Amino acid sequence: MKISIAFLLFFLVALALPNAEIMAQTKKTRAQLEVEKADIQKRLVEFDQMLRKTSDTKKASVGQLNVVNKQLQTRITFIRTLSNEVTLINREIKETETAISSLESDLINLKEEYAGMVYTSSKLNSGLTMTAFVFSSGTFKQFYMRLKYLKQYSDARKKQVAMINEKTTELAFQKNLLQEKKKEKQVVLTKEQEQKQKLDQEKREQQGIVNNLSKQEQDLRKKIAAAKKQQENLNSMIKRIIEEEIRLAEAEAKKKNSTATKSSGSSIPLTPEAAALSSSFAGNRGKLPWPVETGFVTKRYGTHPHPTLKGITEDNDGVDIQTTPNSNVRSVFDGEVTKIFTLPGYGGTIVVKHGEYYTMYSKLKVVSVKSGDKVKAKQVLGQVYTNKEGVAEVHFETWKGLQPMDPSSWLTGR
């Protein structure tokens, strides 16, 4: 039983539709992978820069270990991304091979159908010419129908030839595409193997740093005890600053023409402008920019075990973000600089008020603002301090009134 050309065309178009949707989804996934790869490679370059700075001291440090740990995590993510890319290319290769098989089958069917047309035409011509076939009609209606049939028959043969040529061209394209995909897969596999080798090297480096730090246990314990005392001093200073802010705001609210009011749940009387700023800050939870353009969290909010000393925990009322030396420290939101001071272990420290909310930036070597300045989001407040071990780290805190909060829940994801 012969399949009509119209039905065959309909079938091929219907078959192409789901393939087009799959290809669109594949392109979308490929685009996402490329963005992810670019972002990971950018971070790996940043970590390499940080590691070079910390390695210059020739002495193992916790800061150096932090960079290597983060580098390891990122490298593993990169390898996973490359593996996903290989999986995607394998899927594309399979789809291309399926398309080639389908095209080859279509070509066979089209050529068979065309051969049938040629055979029918030769059989018809062997007994009667086309002209005689038309003019031998008994009626004008029969004459018209035969003429119409011959035109349709001629058009069908032309379409068949066009379809054969089109399928042949498409088949050649798909075969070439298949070869390109196989080459691309090999490139990604090579890159994946290179990254695995680098990962093994970084693991050895990590173990070496841990071993060296273990030999410095006594010194590390002293540093942890000093850091704990410094954190307590910092908390006391911030609380005194905020308490003074509350006292001044309450005194101002008692004045005859004051517009400041203390709403339910608020810790401080606010003017309408300050209340609006406070509400805007609260509404941007999880969307605030980081206080530095590049970097990663080395010490999270709360109580956590020390990275190398067993049984030792460290407390943190903010987050510590390791970045590149000489990085600018930025305000995370619009506000007013309410206090600038210096503390041992924390260097230059800036407190910015955002209504009833406060953000604090410590470990600055340069301060570029002064008390009373109005600042905008991402405005430079100063420059990060780099310690003798080559570690550039900013300490960042967020407070609501006298209550410290986890800064990670306020900053945008990274």
N, C-alpha and C positions, 0 to 999 in steps of 0.2 A: 504493500500500500504506500503510495507516494504522499509526502507531506507537502501541502501547498506553500508557495513562497510567502504569502501573507501571514500564514500561521507561524512559519519559521522566523520571520522578522519579529513578530509579536513575542515569540518565545525568547529570542536573543535579547530583546530590549528588557523584558521582565527579568531575565537572568542577570543582566548588568546592574539593575537597580540595587539589590542588596550588596553586591560587590563594591559599588560606589560608596555606599554607607560605611562599609568596613574600612575602605581606604581612607575616608574622611576621619574616622575614629583613629586609625593608625597614625595619620599625620598629626592629629591632635596630641596623641600620646608621645610621638617623636618630639614634637615641639616642647612638651613639658619636660622630657628627659634632657633636652639640650639646655633649657633654662636651669634645670637642677645641676647638671654637670658644670656649667659656667660658674654658678654660685659656689659650688663645692671647691672648684679649682681656685677661685678667688680667695676663699678662706684658707686653703692650704698654703697659698703664697704668703698670706698674712702671718700664719703660724710659723712659717720658715723664717720670716723677718724677725719675729719675736724670739725665736729659738736662737738665732745668730747672736742677738743682743745678750741673752742670758748665758750663752755658751762662752762669750768673750771673757767672763770672769774666771773661767777655768775651775770653778767650784760648783758642785752640785747644789741646787737650791729647790725649795718647794715650788717657786715660781717657774723654774725650768721644768719640773715634773708636771706642773699644771698644763704647760704648753704641749708637752709630749703626749700627755693623756688625751687632751682635746684633739691633737693631731691624729692620734690613733683612732679615735671615734669617728672623725671626719673621713679618714682614709677608708675605714670599713664601710661607711656610707657610700663613698665614691665607688668602691668595688661592687657594692650591691647595685648601685645605679648602672654600672657597666654591665653587670650580669643581666639586669632587666633589659638593657639595650640589646644584648645578644638574643634574649628570648623574643624580643620584638622583631629583630631581623629574621630569626628562624620562622616566625609566623609569616612575615612578608615573603620569605623564600617559598614557604609552603603554598601561600596564596598565589604566587607567581607561577609555580609549577602546576597548580590546579588550573590556572588561566591558560597556560600553554597546552595542557592536555585537552581542555575544552575547545580551544581554538583548532587544534589538530583534528579533533573529532568533527567539528563544524566544517572544516575544509574538505574532509573526506565526503561528508554528506552533500555539501554544495557541489563538489565535482561530480559525484554520482548522479545527482539530480540534473546537472547540466548535460552530462553524457546521455541521460535519458531523453532530454529535449532534442539533442542533436540526432539521436537515433530515430526518434519519432518524426523529426523533420525529414530525414533521409528516406524513411519508409513512405512518407506522404509524397515526396518528390519522385519516387521511383515509379509510381503509377500515374501521377497527374501533376502538372506544373501548378504552382500557386495561382497563376493568372487564370489557367483553365478551371481550377477548383472554384475560384470566385465567380467566373462568368458562366459556369455551368449551372448556376442557381436556377431553380424553377420559378421563384417569385422574387419580387423586389425585396420583401422582408428577409427572405433567405439570403439574398445577395448582401444585404446590409449586415446581417448577423455573421456571415462568413468573413466579410471584410473587417468587422470589429474583432472577431476572434483572432485573425492573423496579426492585427496591430497589437493586441494584448500579448500574443505569443512572442512577438518580436521584442516588445518592452520587457517581458519576463526574462528573456535570454540576456538582454543588456544588463538588467538588474543582477542577474545571477553572476555574470562576469565581473561586475563592479564589486559585488559582495566577496567573490573569491579573491580579487585583488586586495580589497580592504583587509580581509582576514589574513592574507599572506603577509601584508605589511605589519599588521598588529602582532602576528606571531613572531616575526623577526625582532620587533621592538621588545616583546616580553622575554625572549631568549637573551637578548643583550642586557636587559634589566636584571635578569637572574644572575648573570655573571658578575654584574656590578654589586649586587647584594652579597654574593659569596665573598667578593674581595673586601667589602665593607665589614663583614662579619669577622674576617681574619684580622683586620686592623684593630677592631674592638677587643678581640681575644688577646692580641699581643699587648695592648694597653692594659687590659685586666691583669695579665701575668706580671707586667712591670710594677703595677700598683701592689700586687701581693708580695713581691720581693721587697718593695719599700716598706710595706707593713711589717714584714719579718725583721727588717733592720731597725725600725722604730721600736719594736717590742724588745729587742736586745738593748737598745739605748735606754728604754724605760727601766728595764731591770737593773742596768748599771747605775742609773740615778738613784733608784730605791736602795740599792746596796750601799752607795756612798752616803745617802741620808741616814741610813741605819747606824752608821759609824758616828754620826753627829747628834745622836739622840739627846745627850746632855744639853748641848747647845740649843737644840730645838725646843726642849722642855722649858728652858729659860725664856726663849722668845715667845712661846705660847703664854706663859704666865705674864710676861710684860704686855703682850697684846690684850690679854683679858683685862688687865688694869687700865690700859689705855681706852678700851671700849667702855668701861664703866665711867671713866672721866668724861668721855665724849657724851654718853647718855645723860650724865648729870648736867653738863653744859647745855645740851639741847633743851632739856626739861626746864632749866632756869630761864632760857631765852623764851620759850613758849609760855611759861607761867607769867613772865613779864609782859608779853604781848597780850595775854588774856586780861591781866590786871589793868593795863592801859586802855584796852577796848571797853572794859566794863566801866571804867571811870569816865570815858568819853560818852558812853551810852547814857550816863546819868545826867549829862548836861542838858540844859533846857531845850535847845533847838536840835538835838542830835537825831539823826535818822536811823541810827543803828538799833537793831533789835536782835534778840536771841531766840531763834526758832527752836521747835521741838527737836531734840536729838543733836543740837549744835553745842559745841563746847565754848563758843565765844560769840559775843554780840557782833553783828556784821551790818555794814551799810548796805543799801540795795546793790551798789556796784560790786562790793566785796562778796555779797551773797550770790550774785550772778556768776562771778569768777569761780567761786567755790563750787557752784552747781555744774559749771562747764568742766571744771577739773574732774569732778566725780563722774561726769558723763563720758569722759575719755578713758576710763579704766580699761586697760589692755590695749590702748592705742597710742600711748605716749612714746615719743622717740627716745632712743637710748641717750644717755649723757655723753657718750663718745661715739664716733662714727663707726669704728671697727673695734672688735674685741669679743671676749666671752666671759661668762661668769665663772670665777674660780672658787668663790665661797658663797654659798646660798644663805638665804634668810633662815634663822632658827639655829638649832643645835645639831651638829653633825660630827661624825668621827674624823679624826685627823687622817690625812691621806697616807701616812706612813707609820705613825706611832699607834700601836694597838692599845686599846683601853683609854685613849685620850680623846676628849671631845672639845669642840670649839663652838662658842656662841657668837651669833651675829644678828644685829638688829637691822641690818640692811643687806646689800649685796656688794661683793668686791668684783670689779670687772677689769681683767687684764687687757691692756691695749698696747699699741706701739708707742715707743718713747716720743715725747714732745707732742702728743695728741692734744687737740683742743677739748676742753670739757664744756658741755653745752647745757643750757637750761632746758628742761623737758616740757615746760609749759609757760605761758604768760604769768607774770607775777612781779613781786617787789623784793629786792634784796633787803632782808631785815637784819642780818648780822654777818660779820666777817671776823674770824678769829683764827688763832694758831694753837695747835695742841701737839705735844710730843707723840710721835707715831702716826699722826694724821696730817701734819703740815698745815698748809692753808686750807681753811674750811669756810664754805659759804652756805648760808641758810636763806632760801627763797620762800616767800609766803604766797599762797594761792587761796585767798579767803581763809577758811579754817584749816586748810591743808598746808603742809610744809614739805619741801624737798631739801635734802642736804647733800653737799658735794665736798668730799674730803680727799686728802693726799694731792693737793695742788702745789706746784712750785711757783706758779705765777697766777696772780689774781688780777683780772682785767676790769672789774666792776667795783663799786663802792656802796656802802649802806645807803638805802633810800632810792637806789636806781630802779627804774621800771625796766623789766626785761621781757623779751618775747621768746616764744618757743624756738629752740635751736640757736639762740643767741650765745655767743662764746662768753663764758664766765672766767675762764683762765686756762692754764696749761697743766697737764698731769706731771707729777713728780716721778722720776726714775731712780730707784734705789741703787745701792752699790753693787747689787747682784744683777743689775740690768733689767729689773722688772718694773714696768710702768703700769700702775694699778690705781684705779679710782674707787673710792668707797662712796656708795650712794644709798641714801635712806629716804623713806617716805613716812610722814606722820599725819595723823588726823587728830588735831588737838594734842593731847599728851600721850596718845596711843600710837606706837610704831606699827607699821604695816609691812607686809611682804612686797617689796618693790617689783618683784617678778610678775605679780598679778596686774601691775599697772603699765609695765612697758610692753611695747609691741613685740610679737614673737620674732625670734631670730634663730 
